[in-house]
């Protein structure tokens, strides 16, 4: 018996159309594991824009589709499950656009949102630093206001798609006088400004989407400040909630699972049991993502969604390695997809941090008192 969610006809129509366009994207522009971060195609981004699938949930007054969040999930699940290359538009659609239309000025909305909606502009987010990964409040990249500009100095790392990006949505420190969570600001930084150096980071499976970005006396117009200067930490936390609770955290390596199923010996009860466990995991993870999209989950539960879904993706990779055996080491595509799985529970926030968020913010568990230093 199939365990599928019942959908109204219009959602089923969207699902079928998205599946059709995803297959077209795979044929024309290539199939990618982790396609929301590895599959970069500006041409396919323009196709998504022509379908109205960028900015689907944005308000109509800023050019969006004003559609429910569940519809974006349905579309994106088809894209990523097929391996269609959506990376050129994914991050900006998910995070930058909503940040700008929520906190930005009218001039910023007019200047920056159309490029996202058309698929022409690719964005990256300058968040993590060498000494400020999971503990974002310790970031040190500085932006000092000098007349009509902010002068930016510092370094970001793990900045996905920085080498292709038109803009960087930069999380930086504009004030050092208060507690760590204060004095944080967000700036829109054109990536062609003088003083920006991008160095792609080649990971162990030869992906190059991660980058280091160095800022040396980069002059950013004051008009590019998003929100209130020094009070952007909560804005950034909202962005992280968007980032962590999406369908991309569940089906990034779905193409790998589909390949493994083709070779699985289903006469083996142990294999059947593992398939049943993984299929159950997909349904549970989808339920978490759908609840988030329908705004039915608890506040901050996107951490729980990311935690469950990314650990599920790692189970998928282990299953594929076991099923494929020596064949899993042939070529580049499959071995890369299997070996990359260790990154799922790190990028976007480590599992340990997600468990802390669940304990402290969702379950409201008491924090263990800090012990003093040994005498």
QUIZIBEL-V264532 format. One record per backbone hydrogen bond with DSSP energy under -1.0 kcal/mol. NH is the residue of the N-H (numbers start at 0). CO is the residue of the C=O. If there is no record, write none. Layout:
BEGIN
nh:NH co:CO
nh:NH co:CO
END
This chain:
BEGIN
nh:10 co:7
nh:11 co:7
nh:12 co:8
nh:13 co:9
nh:14 co:10
nh:15 co:11
nh:16 co:12
nh:17 co:13
nh:18 co:14
nh:19 co:15
nh:20 co:16
nh:21 co:17
nh:22 co:18
nh:23 co:19
nh:24 co:20
nh:25 co:21
nh:26 co:22
nh:27 co:23
nh:28 co:24
nh:29 co:25
nh:31 co:82
nh:33 co:251
nh:36 co:33
nh:37 co:33
nh:39 co:37
nh:44 co:40
nh:45 co:41
nh:46 co:42
nh:47 co:43
nh:48 co:44
nh:49 co:45
nh:50 co:46
nh:51 co:48
nh:52 co:47
nh:61 co:58
nh:62 co:59
nh:63 co:58
nh:64 co:54
nh:65 co:57
nh:66 co:55
nh:70 co:67
nh:72 co:68
nh:73 co:69
nh:74 co:70
nh:75 co:71
nh:76 co:72
nh:77 co:73
nh:78 co:74
nh:79 co:75
nh:80 co:76
nh:81 co:77
nh:83 co:78
nh:85 co:83
nh:86 co:38
nh:88 co:85
nh:89 co:85
nh:92 co:88
nh:93 co:89
nh:94 co:90
nh:96 co:91
nh:98 co:94
nh:99 co:95
nh:100 co:96
nh:101 co:97
nh:102 co:98
nh:103 co:99
nh:108 co:104
nh:109 co:105
nh:110 co:106
nh:111 co:107
nh:112 co:108
nh:116 co:112
nh:117 co:113
nh:118 co:115
nh:119 co:114
nh:120 co:114
nh:123 co:166
nh:125 co:168
nh:126 co:124
nh:128 co:131
nh:131 co:128
nh:135 co:133
nh:137 co:134
nh:138 co:135
nh:141 co:152
nh:142 co:172
nh:143 co:150
nh:145 co:148
nh:148 co:145
nh:149 co:219
nh:150 co:143
nh:151 co:217
nh:152 co:141
nh:153 co:214
nh:155 co:212
nh:156 co:127
nh:158 co:210
nh:159 co:157
nh:160 co:208
nh:161 co:158
nh:164 co:160
nh:165 co:121
nh:166 co:121
nh:167 co:188
nh:168 co:123
nh:169 co:167
nh:169 co:186
nh:170 co:125
nh:171 co:184
nh:172 co:140
nh:173 co:182
nh:174 co:182
nh:181 co:178
nh:182 co:229
nh:184 co:171
nh:186 co:169
nh:187 co:223
nh:188 co:167
nh:190 co:165
nh:192 co:189
nh:195 co:192
nh:196 co:213
nh:198 co:211
nh:200 co:209
nh:202 co:206
nh:205 co:202
nh:211 co:198
nh:212 co:155
nh:213 co:196
nh:214 co:153
nh:215 co:194
nh:217 co:151
nh:219 co:149
nh:221 co:147
nh:223 co:220
nh:224 co:221
nh:225 co:185
nh:230 co:227
nh:231 co:183
nh:235 co:231
nh:236 co:232
nh:237 co:233
nh:238 co:234
nh:239 co:235
nh:240 co:236
nh:241 co:237
nh:242 co:238
nh:243 co:239
nh:244 co:240
nh:248 co:245
nh:249 co:246
nh:250 co:246
nh:253 co:250
nh:256 co:252
nh:257 co:253
nh:258 co:254
nh:259 co:255
nh:260 co:256
nh:261 co:257
nh:265 co:263
nh:267 co:264
nh:271 co:267
nh:272 co:268
nh:273 co:269
nh:274 co:270
nh:275 co:271
nh:276 co:272
nh:277 co:273
nh:278 co:274
nh:279 co:275
nh:280 co:276
nh:281 co:277
nh:282 co:278
nh:283 co:279
nh:284 co:280
nh:285 co:281
nh:286 co:282
nh:287 co:283
nh:288 co:284
nh:289 co:285
nh:290 co:286
nh:291 co:287
nh:292 co:288
nh:293 co:289
nh:294 co:291
nh:295 co:290
nh:300 co:297
nh:302 co:299
nh:304 co:300
nh:305 co:301
nh:306 co:302
nh:307 co:303
nh:308 co:304
nh:309 co:305
nh:310 co:306
nh:311 co:307
nh:312 co:308
nh:313 co:309
nh:314 co:310
nh:315 co:311
nh:316 co:312
nh:317 co:313
nh:318 co:314
nh:319 co:315
nh:320 co:316
nh:321 co:317
nh:322 co:318
nh:323 co:319
nh:324 co:320
nh:326 co:323
nh:327 co:324
nh:328 co:325
nh:329 co:326
nh:335 co:331
nh:336 co:332
nh:337 co:333
nh:338 co:334
nh:339 co:335
nh:342 co:339
nh:343 co:340
nh:345 co:342
nh:346 co:342
nh:348 co:345
nh:350 co:344
nh:353 co:349
nh:354 co:350
nh:355 co:351
nh:356 co:352
nh:357 co:353
nh:358 co:354
nh:359 co:355
nh:360 co:356
nh:361 co:356
nh:362 co:357
nh:364 co:358
END
